[in-house]
Amino acid sequence: MATARQATRAAQMHADDLSAYPNVVGIGTRRVDDDTSAATKGTEPEHAVAVYVSRKVPAEQLDDDERLPAYVEVPEPSGTERVPVVVVETGVIEPETEDTTSARDQDLLSGEAGPPRVSRNQDPRSYTSE
């Protein structure tokens, strides 16, 4: 079971190799189990290297050299730890440019915008910014 520290080290060590696969737009880490009782038991939940892709492709449609590994290894004093790799579809990620930055964002960046106005919807638990 990989810890958050091991997953972070694995992501850093293998970022260049993982980034070379098709559709990869980012590398990070994430928890892979939803066992909230782990914290109450005093154990750390399992973590993985997260590979963010613009589009998930079924494994059978990929050549062997295009398939991401199921795990990557990170050296530990007690041996080698296998850290799982999870694939997360994000869509295309593009940097924001002046053409795509909203007028409100430009005002915020320039310091000319005041605080956002918030109004209540029909549902009292939800709020939107005007």
C-alpha positions as CSV (number, residue, x, y, z in Angstrom):
1,M,0.0,0.0,0.0
2,A,1.5,3.3,-1.1
3,T,1.6,6.3,1.2
4,A,1.1,9.9,0.0
5,R,4.9,10.5,0.3
6,Q,5.7,7.4,-1.8
7,A,3.1,8.4,-4.5
8,T,4.6,12.0,-4.6
9,R,8.1,10.6,-5.0
10,A,6.9,8.2,-7.7
11,A,5.1,10.9,-9.6
12,Q,8.3,13.1,-9.5
13,M,10.6,10.2,-10.5
14,H,8.4,9.0,-13.4
15,A,6.8,12.3,-14.6
16,D,8.9,12.5,-17.8
17,D,8.2,8.9,-18.8
18,L,4.5,9.0,-18.1
19,S,4.1,12.4,-19.8
20,A,5.4,10.8,-23.0
21,Y,2.3,8.6,-23.4
22,P,-0.5,9.7,-25.8
23,N,-3.2,12.2,-24.5
24,V,-1.4,12.9,-21.2
25,V,-1.9,16.4,-20.0
26,G,-0.7,16.2,-16.4
27,I,0.8,14.1,-13.6
28,G,-0.1,14.2,-9.9
29,T,-1.2,12.1,-7.0
30,R,-4.5,11.1,-5.4
31,R,-6.1,8.8,-2.9
32,V,-7.3,5.6,-4.4
33,D,-9.5,4.2,-1.6
34,D,-12.6,5.6,-0.1
35,D,-12.1,4.0,3.2
36,T,-12.6,6.9,5.6
37,S,-12.1,4.4,8.5
38,A,-8.4,4.3,7.7
39,A,-7.9,7.6,9.5
40,T,-9.7,6.4,12.6
41,K,-7.7,3.1,12.6
42,G,-4.5,5.2,12.5
43,T,-3.5,4.0,9.1
44,E,-2.9,6.1,6.1
45,P,-5.2,5.6,3.0
46,E,-3.6,4.2,-0.2
47,H,-2.4,6.8,-2.7
48,A,-1.5,6.5,-6.4
49,V,0.2,8.4,-9.2
50,A,-2.6,10.1,-11.1
51,V,-2.1,10.5,-14.9
52,Y,-4.5,13.1,-16.3
53,V,-5.4,12.5,-19.9
54,S,-7.4,14.6,-22.4
55,R,-9.3,11.5,-23.5
56,K,-9.5,8.0,-22.1
57,V,-9.2,5.3,-24.7
58,P,-10.2,1.7,-24.1
59,A,-7.1,-0.5,-23.6
60,E,-8.0,-2.8,-26.5
61,Q,-7.7,0.2,-28.9
62,L,-4.1,1.0,-27.8
63,D,-0.9,-0.6,-28.9
64,D,1.2,-2.2,-26.1
65,D,3.6,0.7,-26.0
66,E,0.7,3.2,-25.7
67,R,-0.8,1.7,-22.5
68,L,0.1,3.3,-19.2
69,P,1.6,0.9,-16.7
70,A,-0.6,-0.4,-13.9
71,Y,2.0,0.7,-11.4
72,V,5.4,2.4,-11.1
73,E,8.1,1.6,-8.6
74,V,9.8,3.8,-6.0
75,P,12.9,2.8,-4.0
76,E,12.5,2.5,-0.3
77,P,15.1,1.6,2.4
78,S,13.2,-1.7,2.9
79,G,13.0,-2.5,-0.8
80,T,11.0,-1.3,-3.7
81,E,7.4,-0.1,-3.3
82,R,4.9,-0.5,-6.2
83,V,2.7,2.6,-6.5
84,P,-0.5,2.2,-8.5
85,V,-1.2,4.4,-11.5
86,V,-4.7,5.7,-12.1
87,V,-5.9,7.4,-15.2
88,V,-8.2,10.4,-14.9
89,E,-9.9,11.9,-17.9
90,T,-9.9,15.7,-17.8
91,G,-10.5,16.9,-21.3
92,V,-8.2,19.2,-23.1
93,I,-6.4,21.6,-20.8
94,E,-5.2,24.9,-22.4
95,P,-3.5,27.8,-20.8
96,E,-5.6,30.9,-20.5
97,T,-4.7,33.8,-22.7
98,E,-5.9,37.4,-22.9
99,D,-8.4,36.3,-25.5
100,T,-9.9,33.7,-23.2
101,T,-9.7,35.6,-20.0
102,S,-13.1,37.0,-19.0
103,A,-13.6,40.8,-18.4
104,R,-14.2,40.0,-14.7
105,D,-10.9,38.0,-14.5
106,Q,-9.1,40.9,-16.2
107,D,-10.5,43.3,-13.6
108,L,-9.5,41.0,-10.8
109,L,-5.9,40.7,-12.2
110,S,-5.7,44.5,-12.5
111,G,-7.1,45.1,-9.0
112,E,-10.1,47.1,-10.4
113,A,-12.8,44.6,-9.4
114,G,-14.7,44.9,-6.2
115,P,-15.9,41.9,-4.2
116,P,-18.3,39.5,-6.0
117,R,-22.0,40.0,-5.3
118,V,-23.6,36.8,-4.0
119,S,-27.3,36.1,-4.2
120,R,-29.5,33.3,-2.9
121,N,-31.2,30.9,-5.3
122,Q,-34.5,29.1,-4.6
123,D,-32.5,26.4,-2.8
124,P,-31.1,28.1,0.4
125,R,-28.1,25.7,0.3
126,S,-26.9,27.0,-3.0
127,Y,-25.4,30.3,-3.8
128,T,-24.2,31.8,-7.1
129,S,-22.0,34.7,-7.9
130,E,-23.6,37.5,-10.0
